[in-house]
Every structure is written in structure tokens, then in C-alpha cells.
């Protein structure tokens, strides 16, 4: 699988928003940790990393041991250190928050330890003794990667089927570049794959090019981790104007190649979630002076993280609250603006009140399609609101079929996908070796 990225990617203009710790900074921060019994930071982590233990090991200058502690629970701990919303997870749960003191910077300490392990070329795991069993993981994102690695440690042969050219999923194509660039994601993928025995079949779409029946005939179990679909679009007047695109699609183009923004003076991102916040910050970083977030609710009603919006405002992003798009204005097919319907605090239209904003570029961050319906060829599977239904361990109602990541949870964080992939792998191992067979 060709994992080489273009050398002139647009994302390379970004620097790390959260600078890495030096050795001295890491040790000083680690020594602040209270090493709490029944630590709330562990409970807040979907992968349940033993955070006090890895921090203590940094304080004791055992960085290799710290990294091993992290990877034992989260094999994608390097990327999660960069992209996790720690402010609402582990750091947000630190006891120092209740003591009028700065919480421990767990994400930065995790990055320090995992980066040190990567830089030293450390490899902590080997494939288990061959069981003669085989598993396929559909999709090459964090959930499938976590599942594949755990399954190899159990000794099963693993195949990843990925329809695109790169592994890593949104870690490679969708994470904001000021958090992590695509090449760092691929470095992590390469490290994870070094365990050996994981086959990759790229450029294959399931079930279009390989049916569920074919997969069930070839493999002893199936893990479904194909994430979400294309950006949701708007069926409005002028929606086919040049200059309108999905935010996820735009971010992928920017991370994997070049985007021409030379003629853009006014950009609008429509939406109020975390993808919208990533998009506005990236547009500012790419040199667009006038960037506006347009959302049909008020600031307090946004689903995006407050700390991300705070940074966006600091960087000069403006907002148009309670604004529902009515039409895209264009001149000879070229976008020039957006007409908005003004809404009340309950997101209801206010009769007769509209406004128009100039725009050369509009990014739509109003959600992505869910792909659960692609599993319709599997007997016993259940899909609700586009999401695959599983038990707590990832087992579906179809025998030997498990799921994790965005196709199961509807679109959560990378760390949730990793947790679900790892949990499913352990349940799959039990099933393959003669245990239970389906969702309970």
C-alpha cells in the first residue's frame, strides 16, 4: 500500500498548536501529579490508560516504561495524545480542577512519552503464536487498526480492507493540521503494522467489490470499522455554485495536497460542531482574513467544544448566530454570498428577518452520512438511525460480525474508536476460539 504523501501539502503551513514538552518540562509537570487512588482521570479515558502510573514513570525517568503503560491500553496513544479533547476528558477530570490549581497536562505528558518511544524505535509487542484463524477488518481507521493489532497479538491472521489509498482514517485525512499532520498519522500506522502478519488490501469497497458472503466464506470473523460517509449537503437555490463543498472533503484535500484559496476573501463555515470549528481555524491558518462561523443556534447551543471556539475567536474568527441558510447567491455560477433566515433562541424562523453575508467559499459542516445500511446483506444485523447496533463488546446480531468506531457510535473521538476496536478484538478472540457467537 502506497503511504507516501505529496511533499507540497497545504497543511504544512501549520505549526503545532500545543507545543511538545522538553525533558525538563515533562519531569517538572510529572512531579506535580498527586497519583490519586481511584484516579478520576483514568475513569474519564475511554481506553482506561493507567495515567498515574505512566506519569510516575516519567517523574522517575523511566520514559520507556511510561510509553509501554500507555500503549498497553491504547495502541494509538501517540495520536490520541495530540488529538484527544483532554480538556473534557482526563485533564477536565483532574482533581486539581477542584483545588483552584492548574490541572496536570496529561495529553502533553502522554505525547512526551510516546514520541520518545517512537524516536527511539522501540517496539513493545510481537505477534502471538499462530492460531490458524483469520479475521478481516473493514476500513483502515483507528478502530480497525486497534482491533487488528490486538488480534495479531492473539495470533490470528488479520486482513484490512481499505477503499482509499491511505490507512489511518480521519487521523490521516481529517484531523486538524494544527493538532496532527497526515505524515505523523502514517508514521504511527507504520509502527503499528510492524508487528507483522497484517495484510492490507486497498482500493476495495465493501460490499460493492467484495460481498459479505465472500468475506464470511474467507474469514472466521469480521470487524466492521468503516466510519462515516460523505459530507451532508444542502438542497438550496444556488447549491451547485462553484465554491461550495463539504468541510470534511475540504480538510482532506488540504491535508493530502494543495488547495487554491488565492481568490477567497470571505469564507463561511456552516455548522456548530467540532468539524466546523476545525474548519474555521484551518481557514484562518491558511491566510483567509474574513472567516465566519454560521450556526442556526446560539453560542451556548453549539455542540462543538467551548475551548476550541475560544481559540477560534482569539484567532479572529467571527460568528453569525441563529442563522439558517436560505440560498446561495452566485454570479454566472460563481459563489458571491449566502442569504440566511434569522432564528429565535429555540431555532425557529423569525418571519421576515433575513440577512446576507459575502462569501467566495462555503464549507458545509452539518454532518456526514451514516453507513450502517451497507451491512444489509448480513443476516441478523441491526441498524438504528444509520448506526450499527452492538453490545458493549462490539458484537452485532450477525454471527461472527463485530463493529466499532464511527459506524457504531455515530461519530465520536479517536480514543472512543480505539477503545471500541480493542474491546471488539478481545470479544472476537473469545468467539473464534470457541466462545459466544453473537450479541447478548
RODO-2510 file (C-alpha; in nm, 4 decimals, decimal comma):
residues 440
     n   res          X          Y          Z
     1     x     0,0000     0,0000     0,0000
     2     x     0,1471     0,3346    -0,1072
     3     x     0,1614     0,5564     0,2011
     4     x     0,3811     0,8310     0,0525
     5     x     0,2334     1,1805     0,0796
     6     x     0,2892     1,4773    -0,1544
     7     x     0,5741     1,6983    -0,0376
     8     x     0,3862     2,0251    -0,1013
     9     x     0,0731     1,9680     0,1057
    10     x    -0,1195     2,2773     0,2142
    11     x    -0,1272     2,1551     0,5748
    12     x     0,2468     2,2101     0,6122
    13     x     0,1914     2,5799     0,6844
    14     x     0,0574     2,4859     1,0281
    15     x     0,2657     2,4545     1,3417
    16     x     0,1668     2,2526     1,6459
    17     x    -0,0891     2,4430     1,8461
    18     x     0,0191     2,2627     2,1639
    19     x     0,3976     2,2629     2,1712
    20     x     0,5688     1,9437     2,2952
    21     x     0,7373     1,9302     2,6339
    22     x     1,1116     1,9238     2,6787
    23     x     1,2553     1,6632     2,9167
    24     x     1,2799     1,9231     3,1935
    25     x     0,9227     2,0425     3,1414
    26     x     0,7891     1,6872     3,1378
    27     x     0,9633     1,5882     3,4592
    28     x     0,8525     1,9062     3,6344
    29     x     0,4905     1,8528     3,5316
    30     x     0,5008     1,4820     3,6189
    31     x     0,6220     1,5637     3,9690
    32     x     0,3093     1,7735     4,0270
    33     x     0,0834     1,4682     3,9917
    34     x    -0,0820     1,3534     4,3171
    35     x    -0,1075     0,9913     4,1925
    36     x    -0,4652     0,9702     4,3115
    37     x    -0,6155     0,6451     4,4336
    38     x    -0,9131     0,5569     4,2120
    39     x    -0,7933     0,8359     3,9822
    40     x    -1,0770     1,0213     3,8060
    41     x    -0,8530     1,0763     3,5020
    42     x    -0,8491     0,7008     3,4347
    43     x    -1,2274     0,6849     3,4590
    44     x    -1,2552     0,9706     3,2080
    45     x    -1,0360     0,7929     2,9495
    46     x    -1,2314     0,5631     2,7145
    47     x    -0,9239     0,3376     2,6832
    48     x    -0,8627     0,3446     3,0621
    49     x    -0,4917     0,4214     3,0430
    50     x    -0,3274     0,3925     3,3867
    51     x    -0,2460     0,7626     3,3854
    52     x    -0,0935     0,7992     3,7357
    53     x     0,1431     0,5083     3,6674
    54     x     0,2717     0,6415     3,3362
    55     x     0,3163     0,9878     3,4871
    56     x     0,5070     0,8464     3,7865
    57     x     0,7375     0,6643     3,5463
    58     x     0,8137     0,9910     3,3666
    59     x     0,8939     1,1503     3,7020
    60     x     1,1281     0,8571     3,7731
    61     x     1,2956     0,8971     3,4312
    62     x     1,1529     0,5672     3,3066
    63     x     1,0112     0,7064     2,9828
    64     x     1,0160     0,3667     2,8087
    65     x     0,8044     0,2232     3,0891
    66     x     0,5694     0,5202     3,0663
    67     x     0,5181     0,4629     2,6942
    68     x     0,4601     0,0897     2,7467
    69     x     0,1925     0,1663     3,0072
    70     x     0,0137     0,3921     2,7572
    71     x     0,0367     0,1517     2,4633
    72     x    -0,0827    -0,1424     2,6705
    73     x    -0,4221     0,0283     2,6902
    74     x    -0,4174     0,2434     2,3771
    75     x    -0,2059     0,1295     2,0843
    76     x    -0,2766     0,4639     1,9138
    77     x    -0,1615     0,6552     2,2206
    78     x     0,0722     0,8747     2,0166
    79     x    -0,2023     1,0234     1,8007
    80     x    -0,4520     1,0382     2,0874
    81     x    -0,2013     1,2461     2,2857
    82     x    -0,2325     1,5077     2,0122
    83     x    -0,5983     1,4894     1,9110
    84     x    -0,7922     1,3935     2,2242
    85     x    -1,0103     1,6685     2,3740
    86     x    -0,8290     1,6246     2,7034
    87     x    -0,9956     1,9390     2,8362
    88     x    -1,3234     1,7448     2,8533
    89     x    -1,1737     1,4016     2,9336
    90     x    -0,8706     1,3254     3,1524
    91     x    -0,7458     1,6804     3,2120
    92     x    -1,1004     1,8003     3,2701
    93     x    -1,1363     1,5339     3,5413
    94     x    -0,8072     1,6093     3,7202
    95     x    -0,8595     1,6744     4,0924
    96     x    -0,6598     1,9953     4,0651
    97     x    -0,9642     2,1469     3,8910
    98     x    -1,1370     2,1353     4,2303
    99     x    -0,8405     2,2885     4,4117
   100     x    -0,8208     2,6185     4,2222
   101     x    -0,4986     2,4967     4,0594
   102     x    -0,3899     2,4158     3,7044
   103     x    -0,4712     2,0532     3,6134
   104     x    -0,1963     1,8126     3,5160
   105     x    -0,1263     1,8396     3,1426
   106     x    -0,1840     1,4700     3,0776
   107     x    -0,2005     1,4995     2,6996
   108     x     0,1370     1,6708     2,6790
   109     x     0,2931     1,4119     2,9110
   110     x     0,1459     1,1312     2,7015
   111     x     0,2878     1,2906     2,3885
   112     x     0,6279     1,3258     2,5534
   113     x     0,6430     0,9562     2,6435
   114     x     0,5023     0,8157     2,3193
   115     x     0,7119     1,0440     2,0983
   116     x     1,0233     0,9358     2,2878
   117     x     0,9357     0,5717     2,2224
   118     x     0,8801     0,6383     1,8514
   119     x     1,2009     0,8398     1,8189
   120     x     1,3973     0,5595     1,9879
   121     x     1,2474     0,2986     1,7555
   122     x     1,1046     0,0988     2,0445
   123     x     0,8701    -0,1877     1,9634
   124     x     0,6943    -0,3448     2,2581
   125     x     0,4803    -0,6187     2,1028
   126     x     0,5092    -0,9347     1,8976
   127     x     0,2502    -1,1391     1,7128
   128     x     0,1130    -1,4300     1,9083
   129     x     0,1584    -1,7945     1,8183
   130     x    -0,0373    -1,8754     1,5034
   131     x    -0,3909    -1,9925     1,5812
   132     x    -0,4789    -2,0857     1,2245
   133     x    -0,7718    -1,8410     1,2391
   134     x    -0,8245    -1,5355     1,0221
   135     x    -1,0112    -1,2080     1,0704
   136     x    -1,0933    -0,9228     0,8335
   137     x    -1,1244    -0,5579     0,9367
   138     x    -1,3309    -0,3408     0,7033
   139     x    -1,1836     0,0098     0,6943
   140     x    -0,8361     0,1308     0,7840
   141     x    -0,9161     0,3859     1,0549
   142     x    -0,8337     0,3868     1,4277
   143     x    -1,0988     0,1294     1,5269
   144     x    -0,9801    -0,1261     1,2701
   145     x    -0,6128    -0,0584     1,3422
   146     x    -0,6632    -0,1110     1,7152
   147     x    -0,8602    -0,4286     1,6514
   148     x    -0,6053    -0,5598     1,4014
   149     x    -0,3106    -0,5075     1,6349
   150     x    -0,4812    -0,6773     1,9297
   151     x    -0,5895    -0,9698     1,7108
   152     x    -0,2323    -1,0183     1,5867
   153     x    -0,1112    -1,0289     1,9451
   154     x    -0,3600    -1,3119     1,9953
   155     x    -0,2029    -1,4909     1,6979
   156     x    -0,4777    -1,4551     1,4384
   157     x    -0,4073    -1,3683     1,0768
   158     x    -0,5544    -1,0251     1,0004
   159     x    -0,6532    -0,8588     0,6755
   160     x    -0,7504    -0,4908     0,6495
   161     x    -0,9664    -0,3900     0,3535
   162     x    -0,9493    -0,0172     0,2790
   163     x    -1,1239     0,1528    -0,0122
   164     x    -0,8858     0,4524    -0,0200
   165     x    -0,5114     0,4920    -0,0696
   166     x    -0,4043     0,5662     0,2878
   167     x    -0,4520     0,3924     0,6199
   168     x    -0,5300     0,5876     0,9356
   169     x    -0,8822     0,7050     0,8535
   170     x    -0,9578     1,0534     0,9799
   171     x    -0,6280     1,0544     1,1709
   172     x    -0,4674     1,0854     0,8284
   173     x    -0,7286     1,2762     0,6315
   174     x    -0,9471     1,4621     0,8797
   175     x    -0,7673     1,5716     1,1955
   176     x    -0,6989     1,9450     1,2083
   177     x    -0,3432     2,0046     1,0929
   178     x    -0,2598     2,2246     1,3912
   179     x    -0,3201     1,9138     1,6055
   180     x    -0,1550     1,6465     1,3894
   181     x    -0,0385     1,6280     1,0308
   182     x    -0,1030     1,3382     0,7972
   183     x     0,2575     1,2193     0,7922
   184     x     0,2580     1,1715     1,1698
   185     x    -0,0514     0,9567     1,1422
   186     x     0,1158     0,7423     0,8777
   187     x     0,4258     0,7108     1,0977
   188     x     0,2033     0,5676     1,3674
   189     x     0,0378     0,3309     1,1182
   190     x     0,3800     0,2074     1,0029
   191     x     0,4858     0,1469     1,3633
   192     x     0,1650    -0,0397     1,4430
   193     x     0,1918    -0,2536     1,1284
   194     x     0,5499    -0,3509     1,2148
   195     x     0,4070    -0,6279     1,4331
   196     x     0,3807    -0,8207     1,1056
   197     x     0,1159    -1,0508     0,9686
   198     x    -0,1405    -0,7819     0,8830
   199     x    -0,2307    -0,7885     0,5144
   200     x    -0,3700    -0,4732     0,3526
   201     x    -0,5996    -0,4833     0,0502
   202     x    -0,6525    -0,1285    -0,0702
   203     x    -0,8838     0,0129    -0,3328
   204     x    -1,1602    -0,2339    -0,2491
   205     x    -1,5088    -0,1205    -0,1499
   206     x    -1,7290    -0,3471     0,0629
   207     x    -1,9859    -0,4705    -0,0285
   208     x    -1,9660    -0,3305    -0,3850
   209     x    -1,6459    -0,5073    -0,4867
   210     x    -1,6344    -0,7791    -0,2213
   211     x    -1,9607    -0,9137    -0,0832
   212     x    -2,0407    -1,0035     0,2756
   213     x    -2,0917    -1,3624     0,1622
   214     x    -1,7387    -1,3686     0,0189
   215     x    -1,5995    -1,2285     0,3425
   216     x    -1,7859    -1,4773     0,5590
   217     x    -1,6602    -1,7609     0,3409
   218     x    -1,2956    -1,6499     0,3640
   219     x    -1,2660    -1,5334     0,7253
   220     x    -1,3564    -1,6690     1,0688
   221     x    -1,4816    -1,3299     1,1912
   222     x    -1,5469    -0,9800     1,0562
   223     x    -1,4836    -0,6435     1,2184
   224     x    -1,6764    -0,3535     1,0628
   225     x    -1,4961    -0,0228     1,1145
   226     x    -1,5742     0,1771     0,8053
   227     x    -1,6523     0,5064     0,9773
   228     x    -1,8880     0,7651     0,8311
   229     x    -1,9836     0,8611     0,4765
   230     x    -1,9688     1,1763     0,2686
   231     x    -2,0441     1,5278     0,3948
   232     x    -2,4134     1,6116     0,4221
   233     x    -2,5079     1,8820     0,1713
   234     x    -2,7909     2,1362     0,1380
   235     x    -3,0552     2,1316    -0,1331
   236     x    -3,0947     2,5061    -0,1678
   237     x    -3,1077     2,7530    -0,4513
   238     x    -2,7582     2,8017    -0,5899
   239     x    -2,6210     2,4913    -0,4146
   240     x    -2,4352     2,3917    -0,7318
   241     x    -2,2348     2,7153    -0,7355
   242     x    -1,8593     2,6889    -0,7600
   243     x    -1,7091     2,7460    -0,4152
   244     x    -1,9389     2,5245    -0,2044
   245     x    -1,8077     2,1982    -0,0621
   246     x    -1,8223     1,9695     0,2391
   247     x    -1,5885     2,0598     0,5253
   248     x    -1,4548     1,7046     0,5671
   249     x    -1,3829     1,6861     0,1944
   250     x    -1,2034     2,0224     0,2050
   251     x    -0,9918     1,9238     0,5065
   252     x    -0,8878     1,6001     0,3356
   253     x    -0,7854     1,7858     0,0182
   254     x    -0,5858     2,0344     0,2256
   255     x    -0,4104     1,7640     0,4281
   256     x    -0,3237     1,5431     0,1319
   257     x    -0,2416     1,8073    -0,1297
   258     x    -0,2765     2,1713    -0,2268
   259     x    -0,5868     2,3909    -0,2246
   260     x    -0,6081     2,7184    -0,4168
   261     x    -0,7510     2,9904    -0,1934
   262     x    -0,5881     3,2820    -0,3736
   263     x    -0,9232     3,4298    -0,4825
   264     x    -1,1003     3,3793    -0,1483
   265     x    -1,1605     3,6892     0,0604
   266     x    -1,4683     3,5823     0,2579
   267     x    -1,5236     3,2255     0,3794
   268     x    -1,8233     3,0915     0,5703
   269     x    -1,8392     2,7591     0,7545
   270     x    -2,1941     2,6420     0,8201
   271     x    -2,2354     2,4301     1,1319
   272     x    -2,1783     2,4325     1,5053
   273     x    -1,9863     2,1111     1,5763
   274     x    -1,6206     2,0260     1,6112
   275     x    -1,5666     1,9790     1,2376
   276     x    -1,6931     2,3333     1,1831
   277     x    -1,4538     2,4640     1,4485
   278     x    -1,1607     2,2799     1,2927
   279     x    -1,2534     2,4212     0,9525
   280     x    -1,2732     2,7862     1,0601
   281     x    -0,9402     2,7649     1,2394
   282     x    -0,7762     2,5992     0,9411
   283     x    -0,9127     2,8608     0,7008
   284     x    -0,7633     3,1338     0,9201
   285     x    -0,4338     2,9455     0,9289
   286     x    -0,4355     2,9224     0,5504
   287     x    -0,4488     3,3008     0,5265
   288     x    -0,8179     3,3871     0,4784
   289     x    -0,8778     3,7197     0,6519
   290     x    -1,2570     3,7053     0,6815
   291     x    -1,3813     3,3741     0,8215
   292     x    -1,7298     3,3406     0,9687
   293     x    -1,8937     3,0547     1,1549
   294     x    -2,2659     3,0477     1,0739
   295     x    -2,4862     2,8432     1,3069
   296     x    -2,8636     2,8147     1,3375
   297     x    -2,8465     2,8243     1,7185
   298     x    -2,6789     3,0494     1,9703
   299     x    -2,3248     3,0244     2,1034
   300     x    -2,4338     2,8260     2,4085
   301     x    -2,6197     2,5760     2,1870
   302     x    -2,3153     2,4672     1,9851
   303     x    -2,2161     2,1026     2,0105
   304     x    -1,8522     2,1917     1,9409
   305     x    -1,6080     2,2176     2,2296
   306     x    -1,6050     2,5539     2,4052
   307     x    -1,2250     2,5592     2,4310
   308     x    -1,1957     2,5178     2,0533
   309     x    -1,4368     2,8047     1,9885
   310     x    -1,2491     3,0211     2,2374
   311     x    -0,9299     2,9685     2,0367
   312     x    -1,1108     3,0335     1,7089
   313     x    -1,2336     3,3692     1,8393
   314     x    -0,8845     3,4533     1,9604
   315     x    -0,7557     3,3826     1,6086
   316     x    -1,0063     3,6268     1,4576
   317     x    -1,2985     3,4085     1,3501
   318     x    -1,6344     3,5876     1,3645
   319     x    -1,9777     3,4316     1,4152
   320     x    -2,3265     3,4685     1,2729
   321     x    -2,5521     3,3136     1,5341
   322     x    -2,9109     3,1980     1,4789
   323     x    -2,8543     3,1952     1,1039
   324     x    -3,0113     2,9273     0,8859
   325     x    -2,9003     2,9260     0,5195
   326     x    -3,1811     3,0045     0,2747
   327     x    -2,9993     3,0356    -0,0569
   328     x    -2,6542     3,0603    -0,2087
   329     x    -2,6062     3,3739    -0,4136
   330     x    -2,3997     3,3483    -0,7277
   331     x    -2,2936     3,5387    -1,0368
   332     x    -2,2602     3,3277    -1,3527
   333     x    -2,2249     3,0151    -1,1383
   334     x    -1,9616     3,1618    -0,9073
   335     x    -2,0498     3,1974    -0,5389
   336     x    -2,0731     3,5531    -0,4070
   337     x    -2,2729     3,5214    -0,0851
   338     x    -2,5227     3,3388     0,1342
   339     x    -2,8718     3,4523     0,2353
   340     x    -2,9684     3,3477     0,5875
   341     x    -3,3003     3,3179     0,7687
   342     x    -3,2714     3,4559     1,1216
   343     x    -3,3840     3,2246     1,4004
   344     x    -3,5035     3,2739     1,7584
   345     x    -3,3460     3,1142     2,0663
   346     x    -3,5482     2,7985     2,0016
   347     x    -3,4099     2,7694     1,6467
   348     x    -3,7451     2,8750     1,4985
   349     x    -3,7560     3,1063     1,1967
   350     x    -3,8367     3,4723     1,2657
   351     x    -4,0807     3,5792     0,9933
   352     x    -3,9444     3,8352     0,7529
   353     x    -3,5988     3,8582     0,9042
   354     x    -3,3061     3,7609     0,6820
   355     x    -2,9520     3,8749     0,6191
   356     x    -2,6895     3,8248     0,3529
   357     x    -2,3167     3,7669     0,4028
   358     x    -2,0477     3,7870     0,1355
   359     x    -1,8753     3,4577     0,0585
   360     x    -1,6279     3,3283    -0,2004
   361     x    -1,6087     2,9918    -0,0231
   362     x    -1,8622     2,7987     0,1853
   363     x    -1,7796     2,4818     0,3758
   364     x    -2,0694     2,2686     0,4965
   365     x    -2,0060     2,1083     0,8348
   366     x    -2,3583     1,9854     0,9053
   367     x    -2,2816     1,6166     0,9477
   368     x    -2,1844     1,3099     0,7487
   369     x    -2,3807     1,0212     0,6119
   370     x    -2,4009     0,7035     0,8220
   371     x    -2,3092     0,3771     0,6563
   372     x    -2,4885     0,1149     0,8604
   373     x    -2,7112     0,0318     0,5652
   374     x    -2,4084    -0,1151     0,3860
   375     x    -2,4398    -0,4175     0,6181
   376     x    -2,7876    -0,5056     0,4898
   377     x    -2,6523    -0,8255     0,3358
   378     x    -2,5657    -0,9676     0,6773
   379     x    -2,8367    -1,1832     0,8355
   380     x    -2,9229    -1,0739     1,1882
   381     x    -2,7587    -0,7322     1,1841
   382     x    -2,9493    -0,4370     1,3288
   383     x    -2,9155    -0,0745     1,2239
   384     x    -3,0729     0,2197     1,4079
   385     x    -3,0570     0,5706     1,2656
   386     x    -2,7787     0,4577     1,0353
   387     x    -2,5635     0,3168     1,3182
   388     x    -2,4758    -0,0498     1,3624
   389     x    -2,6226    -0,1899     1,6838
   390     x    -2,3835    -0,3878     1,9058
   391     x    -2,3484    -0,4968     2,2654
   392     x    -2,0890    -0,3395     2,4951
   393     x    -1,8184    -0,5611     2,3433
   394     x    -1,8927    -0,4769     1,9809
   395     x    -2,0820    -0,7951     1,8898
   396     x    -2,3654    -0,7460     1,6405
   397     x    -2,6668    -0,9702     1,5892
   398     x    -2,4891    -1,1375     1,2970
   399     x    -2,2800    -1,4388     1,3911
   400     x    -1,9103    -1,3591     1,3973
   401     x    -1,9592    -0,9947     1,2986
   402     x    -1,8402    -0,7131     1,5254
   403     x    -1,8288    -0,3355     1,4834
   404     x    -1,6624    -0,0297     1,6297
   405     x    -1,5804     0,3348     1,5651
   406     x    -1,7991     0,5924     1,3948
   407     x    -2,0190     0,3381     1,2142
   408     x    -2,1202     0,2149     1,5592
   409     x    -2,1138     0,5291     1,7753
   410     x    -2,2232     0,7826     1,5131
   411     x    -1,9103     0,9972     1,5241
   412     x    -1,7154     1,0260     1,8490
   413     x    -1,3464     1,0809     1,9222
   414     x    -1,0456     0,8819     1,8024
   415     x    -0,9971     0,7460     2,1540
   416     x    -1,3533     0,6073     2,1518
   417     x    -1,2823     0,4297     1,8239
   418     x    -0,9630     0,2799     1,9665
   419     x    -1,1465     0,1593     2,2765
   420     x    -1,4233     0,0015     2,0705
   421     x    -1,1784    -0,1651     1,8331
   422     x    -0,9784    -0,3125     2,1185
   423     x    -1,2873    -0,4334     2,3064
   424     x    -1,4248    -0,5949     1,9917
   425     x    -1,0929    -0,7685     1,9229
   426     x    -1,0977    -0,9311     2,2633
   427     x    -1,4578    -1,0442     2,2139
   428     x    -1,3730    -1,1736     1,8656
   429     x    -1,0864    -1,3748     2,0082
   430     x    -1,3233    -1,5423     2,2533
   431     x    -1,5666    -1,6192     1,9720
   432     x    -1,3014    -1,7508     1,7328
   433     x    -1,1552    -1,9780     1,9954
   434     x    -1,4919    -2,1318     2,0729
   435     x    -1,6769    -1,8851     2,2933
   436     x    -2,0010    -1,6932     2,2409
   437     x    -2,1092    -1,6105     1,8884
   438     x    -2,3304    -1,3022     1,8757
   439     x    -2,4740    -1,0019     2,0530
   440     x    -2,6152    -1,0665     2,4007
***
